[in-house]
């Protein structure tokens, strides 16, 4: 049996994705035996079609007529096949002549220009995900599947700044500098793959400027090694779930990278957001934490929004993120209504213990005990100025969110 080469499949993948995006229509490519090798509809891959006169029909289940499909020859080196385009499902059909011209243009551009490697395609896909360049989620899922990237587990972004190691020194220039940068980036990625015991580097990508992104599976199963039964975030119904375990994993990764690279490394972690589009929001979280953290906390640390204090509320523009952060920081008090009332009263009385105790009709020792318990549960001390400001902001944001939910 003649085998379809990986280069032909790669060309077919590029053509399939591009044509599907341009025409908003189902697209698939067959090899010379009529077997579908790539498709915008995954269930067609591996099946075959049979020409019937002037129309086409499929032999998958014998149910689907393929009449009125546009067919354009595809050739790469000695291999041949066809690009087959169907009618757009919900859009007006463009003229067959124009459609054919567009497909032929895509084929010519794809065959004449440098065909990207699997590595380049993987980096391009991850870059598209992180910057929310997604027009059709089906195409993204198909691209990921062909590259061996499993997007089904919930994933959060770990952003690694290894510029001190990756970027070449001033005396390197031109292609030499590029080669040094790419080689060192791959060394960092190899260290990450080894640390997480990954089968390959498909979930890692070099983004340039010394930064590497990791799409880390962030569910309990994949973070089991770093999980703790006392993690409060585990019970949250927010996107901060499993953040504590992810932070521990990032701390251990940072130690490994610093040992392997012998250079300054910084790590930013983003929380999990649902869906493939959620990766872009996780990347925003990680980027903001990394940028703010480096300036406020220094180098060689893991930075996350939940540990940046007041700076997280000032430096992050997105209101939803601020509200989620507020809920996360005060979540240990969700089932402690007495402590929440105490905290609100303490702030309403300008943090004065005597008037707070009087307002609550409790002894000052009881108040002190409650404030100690709040500090123990949340990690924030309401009698310290910075922590008090942060907790006050959290209470206000939670209150505003509750008011909005009732409107």
Backbone torsions as a table, in degrees:
resi	resn	phi	psi	omega
1	UNK	NA	136.1	178.5
2	UNK	-77.6	127.6	-179.7
3	UNK	-92.8	139.3	175.1
4	UNK	-78.0	126.8	-176.6
5	UNK	-71.7	156.1	178.7
6	UNK	-64.5	-30.9	179.8
7	UNK	-67.9	-37.2	177.4
8	UNK	-67.6	-42.5	178.2
9	UNK	-63.1	-38.6	178.8
10	UNK	-63.5	-44.9	176.8
11	UNK	-61.8	-43.5	179.9
12	UNK	-61.5	-37.6	179.1
13	UNK	-63.7	-45.2	-179.8
14	UNK	-61.8	-45.8	-178.9
15	UNK	-64.4	-44.4	-179.2
16	UNK	-59.0	-50.0	-177.8
17	UNK	-62.8	-45.3	-175.7
18	UNK	-67.9	-44.2	-178.7
19	UNK	-67.0	-40.6	178.7
20	UNK	-61.5	-38.1	178.5
21	UNK	-68.8	-38.4	-177.2
22	UNK	-74.1	-41.4	-172.8
23	UNK	-101.2	-8.1	-176.9
24	UNK	50.2	46.8	-176.7
25	UNK	-136.5	158.2	174.4
26	UNK	-65.8	134.3	-178.1
27	UNK	-135.2	136.5	170.6
28	UNK	-146.9	156.6	-177.9
29	UNK	-119.8	133.4	177.3
30	UNK	-108.6	157.1	172.7
31	UNK	-89.6	-172.3	-174.5
32	UNK	-67.4	-15.2	177.5
33	UNK	-94.1	3.4	179.6
34	UNK	81.4	13.3	178.6
35	UNK	-90.2	132.2	-179.6
36	UNK	-71.9	122.0	-179.4
37	UNK	-102.5	-29.3	173.4
38	UNK	-142.8	150.8	-177.3
39	UNK	-157.4	147.6	172.9
40	UNK	-74.9	-9.8	175.6
41	UNK	-121.0	100.1	-168.3
42	UNK	-52.4	-30.9	-175.5
43	UNK	-67.4	-10.4	-178.9
44	UNK	-88.7	-18.8	-177.0
45	UNK	-61.9	132.3	179.6
46	UNK	92.6	-9.2	178.7
47	UNK	-95.6	169.1	-175.5
48	UNK	-125.4	159.8	178.0
49	UNK	-122.5	157.8	-178.5
50	UNK	-130.2	124.4	179.3
51	UNK	-69.5	138.8	177.2
52	UNK	-130.5	90.2	179.4
53	UNK	63.5	-127.3	-177.9
54	UNK	-88.6	-3.7	176.6
55	UNK	-123.7	171.8	-176.9
56	UNK	-118.7	152.4	175.7
57	UNK	-141.3	157.0	-179.3
58	UNK	-105.0	155.8	174.1
59	UNK	-107.4	15.7	171.9
60	UNK	-86.0	106.7	-180.0
61	UNK	66.3	-0.2	177.3
62	UNK	60.4	25.3	-173.3
63	UNK	-111.9	-23.7	-167.2
64	UNK	-105.4	111.4	177.2
65	UNK	-78.4	137.2	-178.8
66	UNK	-113.4	30.9	177.5
67	UNK	-67.2	155.6	179.5
68	UNK	68.3	16.4	176.2
69	UNK	-84.2	142.6	178.3
70	UNK	-88.9	131.6	-177.5
71	UNK	-123.2	127.8	179.8
72	UNK	-130.1	131.4	179.9
73	UNK	-63.3	146.5	176.5
74	UNK	-131.2	129.7	-179.0
75	UNK	-135.8	137.9	174.6
76	UNK	-141.8	117.2	-174.0
77	UNK	56.2	-118.3	-177.2
78	UNK	-99.0	0.5	-176.6
79	UNK	-98.7	145.2	-179.8
80	UNK	-129.1	160.9	177.7
81	UNK	-170.4	-162.5	180.0
82	UNK	-140.5	144.6	168.8
83	UNK	-97.8	124.3	-176.4
84	UNK	-118.7	125.1	-176.1
85	UNK	-117.4	131.7	179.4
86	UNK	-101.3	178.1	178.5
87	UNK	-71.8	137.8	173.4
88	UNK	-59.1	138.2	-175.9
89	UNK	-69.3	-45.8	-173.1
90	UNK	-122.4	18.1	-177.0
91	UNK	-128.8	160.2	179.2
92	UNK	-67.4	134.2	-178.5
93	UNK	-72.6	126.8	176.4
94	UNK	-81.2	167.5	-177.2
95	UNK	-62.5	137.0	179.1
96	UNK	-55.6	-36.2	-179.2
97	UNK	-65.3	-42.8	178.5
98	UNK	-67.6	-41.4	178.9
99	UNK	-60.4	-43.9	-179.8
100	UNK	-64.1	-39.5	179.3
101	UNK	-63.3	-40.8	179.0
102	UNK	-65.1	-43.6	-179.6
103	UNK	-63.4	-44.6	179.9
104	UNK	-63.3	-35.7	177.4
105	UNK	-65.0	-44.1	178.3
106	UNK	-61.4	-43.3	179.7
107	UNK	-62.0	-46.5	-179.2
108	UNK	-62.1	-43.6	179.5
109	UNK	-64.5	-39.4	-177.0
110	UNK	-70.7	-35.3	-177.4
111	UNK	-84.2	-30.0	-176.5
112	UNK	-84.4	-30.5	-178.9
113	UNK	-91.3	168.9	178.7
114	UNK	-58.2	123.7	179.3
115	UNK	-81.5	120.8	-175.4
116	UNK	-63.8	146.7	177.6
117	UNK	-76.6	169.3	176.3
118	UNK	-58.0	-38.9	179.6
119	UNK	-62.2	-44.8	179.4
120	UNK	-66.6	-39.6	178.9
121	UNK	-64.8	-38.0	178.6
122	UNK	-65.5	-45.9	178.2
123	UNK	-61.9	-38.7	-180.0
124	UNK	-65.6	-41.8	179.2
125	UNK	-63.2	-47.4	-178.9
126	UNK	-63.9	-39.1	177.6
127	UNK	-62.7	-40.2	177.2
128	UNK	-63.3	-41.3	179.8
129	UNK	-64.5	-44.6	-175.6
130	UNK	-70.1	-26.8	-179.4
131	UNK	-105.5	14.5	174.5
132	UNK	54.9	42.0	173.5
133	UNK	-92.9	68.8	-175.6
134	UNK	-124.9	111.4	175.0
135	UNK	-94.9	-36.5	-177.6
136	UNK	-134.9	113.0	-177.1
137	UNK	-64.9	-30.0	179.2
138	UNK	-61.7	-41.9	179.3
139	UNK	-65.0	-40.2	178.8
140	UNK	-61.8	-44.7	179.8
141	UNK	-62.9	-39.6	179.2
142	UNK	-66.2	-43.1	178.1
143	UNK	-60.1	-44.4	-179.2
144	UNK	-63.1	-42.7	-178.7
145	UNK	-62.3	-42.2	180.0
146	UNK	-66.4	-27.2	-179.1
147	UNK	-92.7	1.3	178.5
148	UNK	78.3	20.8	179.5
149	UNK	-98.7	119.5	-179.3
150	UNK	-92.5	109.1	-178.9
151	UNK	-93.8	2.9	-176.0
152	UNK	-73.1	-36.9	177.3
153	UNK	-68.9	148.8	173.8
154	UNK	-62.0	132.7	-176.3
155	UNK	-129.2	144.3	173.4
156	UNK	-121.8	157.6	-175.5
157	UNK	-95.8	128.8	168.1
158	UNK	-106.4	120.4	-176.7
159	UNK	-109.1	121.9	-174.5
160	UNK	-112.0	122.8	175.5
161	UNK	-98.2	102.9	179.4
162	UNK	-118.1	32.9	-175.5
163	UNK	-58.7	-36.0	-179.0
164	UNK	-62.2	-27.3	178.0
165	UNK	-95.1	-44.5	-170.6
166	UNK	-73.9	-46.3	-173.5
167	UNK	-72.9	130.9	-176.5
168	UNK	-67.9	161.7	178.8
169	UNK	-71.4	169.7	-174.5
170	UNK	-61.6	-26.6	-175.7
171	UNK	-77.6	-7.3	176.7
172	UNK	-93.6	143.8	-178.0
173	UNK	-149.4	165.0	174.4
174	UNK	59.9	-142.1	-176.7
175	UNK	-63.0	-32.4	178.7
176	UNK	-60.2	-44.7	179.7
177	UNK	-63.5	-41.6	178.9
178	UNK	-62.3	-44.7	-179.2
179	UNK	-64.5	-41.6	177.9
180	UNK	-62.0	-45.6	-179.4
181	UNK	-60.6	-47.1	-179.2
182	UNK	-64.9	-40.5	-178.7
183	UNK	-65.9	-43.6	-179.5
184	UNK	-69.6	-35.3	175.8
185	UNK	-61.0	-40.1	179.6
186	UNK	-67.9	-31.8	175.9
187	UNK	-63.3	-43.6	177.9
188	UNK	-62.0	-45.2	-179.7
189	UNK	-63.7	-39.6	178.3
190	UNK	-62.6	-37.1	177.4
191	UNK	-65.8	-39.3	177.9
192	UNK	-64.8	-45.3	179.4
193	UNK	-59.2	-43.1	179.4
194	UNK	-65.2	-41.0	-178.0
195	UNK	-63.7	-45.6	-177.8
196	UNK	-87.1	2.6	-179.0
197	UNK	55.1	45.8	-179.6
198	UNK	-83.1	148.6	177.6
199	UNK	-68.9	-26.3	179.4
200	UNK	-160.3	-173.4	-175.1
201	UNK	-101.1	23.9	-171.9
202	UNK	-64.1	-26.2	-178.2
203	UNK	-94.8	6.7	179.0
204	UNK	-113.3	145.1	178.1
205	UNK	-147.8	141.0	173.9
206	UNK	-87.5	123.2	-174.8
207	UNK	-96.5	-4.8	-175.3
208	UNK	93.6	166.9	179.4
209	UNK	57.3	26.9	175.9
210	UNK	81.6	10.6	-177.4
211	UNK	-108.2	136.0	177.1
212	UNK	-120.0	133.4	178.2
213	UNK	-107.0	140.1	176.4
214	UNK	-123.4	125.4	176.1
215	UNK	-91.1	83.5	-171.3
216	UNK	-83.5	127.4	173.7
217	UNK	-59.5	125.7	-169.5
218	UNK	-117.8	20.5	176.1
219	UNK	-85.9	171.7	-175.3
220	UNK	-60.5	-37.0	-179.1
221	UNK	-62.0	-46.1	-175.7
222	UNK	-81.9	-12.2	177.5
223	UNK	-111.9	15.2	-175.6
224	UNK	-56.4	-35.8	-178.3
225	UNK	-63.5	-27.0	-176.0
226	UNK	-112.1	4.8	-177.4
227	UNK	-78.5	156.4	178.6
228	UNK	-136.6	133.1	-177.1
229	UNK	-63.3	-17.5	-179.2
230	UNK	-92.2	3.7	-179.7
231	UNK	-64.3	118.3	179.9
232	UNK	-68.5	-35.4	-175.4
233	UNK	-62.3	-19.8	-177.0
234	UNK	-60.4	-32.8	-176.8
235	UNK	-92.0	0.3	-178.8
236	UNK	-72.6	147.7	174.3
237	UNK	-96.5	20.3	-177.9
238	UNK	-108.2	-179.9	-179.2
239	UNK	-79.0	7.2	178.0
240	UNK	-92.4	2.0	-179.8
241	UNK	-57.8	138.8	177.7
242	UNK	67.2	12.3	-179.2
243	UNK	-65.7	-37.4	-179.5
244	UNK	-61.4	-43.6	178.7
245	UNK	-67.0	-38.7	178.4
246	UNK	-64.0	-37.7	178.0
247	UNK	-64.1	-42.2	178.6
248	UNK	-64.1	-40.6	177.9
249	UNK	-61.7	-41.9	180.0
250	UNK	-67.7	-36.0	176.5
251	UNK	-61.1	-45.6	179.8
252	UNK	-66.7	-38.4	177.8
253	UNK	-63.5	-42.7	179.0
254	UNK	-58.1	-43.7	178.8
255	UNK	-60.5	-43.4	178.7
256	UNK	-62.9	-46.1	-177.8
257	UNK	-64.5	-41.0	178.9
258	UNK	-64.6	-37.8	177.2
259	UNK	-67.8	-40.2	-177.6
260	UNK	-75.3	-38.7	-173.8
261	UNK	-92.1	-28.8	-176.0
262	UNK	62.4	34.9	-176.5
263	UNK	-143.0	169.9	177.2
264	UNK	-66.9	129.1	179.5
265	UNK	-132.7	139.3	172.5
266	UNK	-128.0	146.1	-177.7
267	UNK	-129.2	132.4	172.8
268	UNK	-115.8	136.7	179.4
269	UNK	-118.3	141.2	177.1
270	UNK	-108.7	154.7	177.9
271	UNK	-80.3	164.9	178.1
272	UNK	-77.3	136.7	170.7
273	UNK	-127.1	140.4	-174.4
274	UNK	-68.4	151.1	175.3
275	UNK	80.6	164.8	-179.5
276	UNK	-66.2	-29.4	177.1
277	UNK	-70.5	-20.5	178.7
278	UNK	-66.2	-21.2	178.6
279	UNK	-62.9	-34.2	178.4
280	UNK	-66.1	-38.6	178.3
281	UNK	-69.9	-37.3	176.8
282	UNK	-64.7	-38.0	177.4
283	UNK	-64.7	-39.6	176.6
284	UNK	-61.8	-43.6	177.4
285	UNK	-59.0	-48.7	-177.4
286	UNK	-63.7	-41.7	179.8
287	UNK	-64.4	-42.5	179.1
288	UNK	-65.5	-43.9	179.5
289	UNK	-62.8	-41.5	-179.0
290	UNK	-65.9	-46.0	-178.3
291	UNK	-64.9	-48.8	-179.9
292	UNK	-68.1	-41.5	-176.1
293	UNK	-63.6	-42.1	-179.8
294	UNK	-61.8	-38.3	-177.8
295	UNK	-75.1	-34.5	-173.0
296	UNK	-99.0	-30.6	-173.6
297	UNK	-112.5	-10.7	178.4
298	UNK	92.2	-175.2	-174.3
299	UNK	-90.2	171.5	176.2
300	UNK	58.6	45.2	178.0
301	UNK	-139.2	162.9	171.2
302	UNK	-96.8	127.3	-176.1
303	UNK	-114.4	133.5	173.6
304	UNK	-142.3	154.4	-174.3
305	UNK	-59.5	-33.3	-177.1
306	UNK	-68.2	-10.8	-177.3
307	UNK	-120.2	16.4	-178.5
308	UNK	-98.4	0.4	177.0
309	UNK	65.3	-144.8	-177.2
310	UNK	-59.5	-31.5	-177.3
311	UNK	-56.6	-33.8	-179.4
312	UNK	-64.4	-36.5	180.0
313	UNK	-76.0	-30.0	179.9
314	UNK	-83.0	-40.1	-172.1
315	UNK	-85.7	-14.8	-179.6
316	UNK	-102.3	127.4	-175.8
317	UNK	-85.0	-28.1	-173.1
318	UNK	-71.5	120.4	-176.8
319	UNK	-66.8	-38.2	179.9
320	UNK	-61.7	-39.8	178.0
321	UNK	-63.4	-40.9	179.5
322	UNK	-63.6	-42.0	179.9
323	UNK	-65.5	-43.6	177.6
324	UNK	-61.0	-41.2	178.9
325	UNK	-63.1	-42.1	178.9
326	UNK	-61.5	-44.7	179.1
327	UNK	-63.6	-38.8	-179.3
328	UNK	-65.4	-46.3	-176.2
329	UNK	-66.8	-33.4	-179.4
330	UNK	-99.1	4.3	-177.7
331	UNK	-57.3	-31.3	177.6
332	UNK	-62.3	-15.4	-179.3
333	UNK	-99.3	3.6	-175.9
334	UNK	-58.8	-32.9	-178.9
335	UNK	-108.5	25.0	178.2
336	UNK	-128.2	69.0	-176.2
337	UNK	-58.6	-34.3	-180.0
338	UNK	-64.1	-39.2	179.7
339	UNK	-71.3	-35.1	177.2
340	UNK	-65.9	-42.0	177.0
341	UNK	-63.1	-41.3	178.5
342	UNK	-61.8	-44.1	-178.2
343	UNK	-65.4	-45.2	178.8
344	UNK	-61.9	-41.8	-179.9
345	UNK	-67.2	-39.8	179.2
346	UNK	-58.2	-43.1	179.4
347	UNK	-73.9	-37.2	178.6
348	UNK	-62.7	-28.0	179.1
349	UNK	-96.9	23.7	176.8
350	UNK	56.0	37.3	175.5
351	UNK	61.2	28.3	178.2
352	UNK	-93.6	113.8	-175.2
353	UNK	-60.4	-41.8	-174.7
354	UNK	-66.1	-46.8	-179.6
355	UNK	-71.2	-31.2	177.5
356	UNK	-65.1	-46.7	179.3
357	UNK	-61.0	-40.3	179.0
358	UNK	-65.3	-42.7	-179.4
359	UNK	-64.0	-34.9	-178.8
360	UNK	-89.4	-6.0	-178.2
361	UNK	59.3	45.0	178.2
362	UNK	-131.5	163.1	177.5
363	UNK	-73.9	152.7	-179.8
364	UNK	-62.3	-31.9	177.4
365	UNK	-65.4	-37.0	176.7
366	UNK	-65.3	-41.1	177.1
367	UNK	-61.4	-44.7	179.7
368	UNK	-60.8	-40.6	178.3
369	UNK	-62.3	-43.4	-179.3
370	UNK	-65.9	-40.9	179.1
371	UNK	-66.0	-37.2	176.1
372	UNK	-62.7	-40.5	-179.5
373	UNK	-67.7	-38.0	176.2
374	UNK	-60.5	-45.5	179.3
375	UNK	-62.7	-40.3	-179.0
376	UNK	-65.8	-40.4	-177.0
377	UNK	-75.3	-40.3	-172.7
378	UNK	-97.1	-20.8	-173.7
379	UNK	80.0	6.4	179.7
380	UNK	-118.5	131.4	-177.3
381	UNK	-97.7	108.7	-175.3
382	UNK	-65.9	-13.4	178.4
383	UNK	-91.2	-0.8	174.6
384	UNK	-102.1	139.2	-170.6
385	UNK	-56.6	-55.8	-176.0
386	UNK	-59.4	-44.3	180.0
387	UNK	-67.0	-37.2	179.7
388	UNK	-64.4	-42.5	178.2
389	UNK	-61.9	-43.6	-179.5
390	UNK	-62.9	-44.0	-179.2
391	UNK	-67.9	-36.6	177.8
392	UNK	-63.8	-42.6	176.5
393	UNK	-61.0	-41.0	179.6
394	UNK	-62.4	-44.1	179.0
395	UNK	-63.2	-40.5	179.6
396	UNK	-65.5	-44.2	-179.1
397	UNK	-65.7	-40.5	176.7
398	UNK	-62.9	-39.6	179.7
399	UNK	-65.7	-42.7	178.6
400	UNK	-63.8	-39.6	180.0
401	UNK	-66.1	-38.6	178.4
402	UNK	-65.3	-39.9	178.0
403	UNK	-63.9	-42.5	179.8
404	UNK	-64.9	-33.3	-177.5
405	UNK	-69.4	-20.3	-178.7
406	UNK	-94.7	-4.1	-178.7
407	UNK	-84.6	NA	NA
